[in-house]
Amino acid sequence: MLKKQYHQDTLTATQLFGNNFEDTLQEYILANRIDVLAMITYPRNFWDRLFHPSITKRMSYHTQIPLLAIPASTVF
C-alpha cells in the first residue's frame, strides 16, 4: 500500500533473524547505511511493562541513528 502511494523507492520493510535483537538490528543498520529507524510501540499493561521491558526503549539507547517511535492504534 505504501509503495503505491509513495512512488519512490525510499521505503523498505525487512524481516531480520538473530539471537540478539539489538545487535542484529545494529548490524543491518551499519551494513545498509540506514538513515532513520522507525519502530511501532504497542500499549501494554503494568505487568507487561514490568516483566517485558520495551524493545523500542532499549534500541533508543543502543542505536546511533535517529529513532522514530510510532504508537500503534488500538482501533482496527
ABEGO torsion letter per residue (X at the ends): XAAAABABBABBBBBBBEABAAAAAAAAAAAAGBABBBBBBBBBBAAAAAABBBAAAAAAAABABBBBBBBBBABX
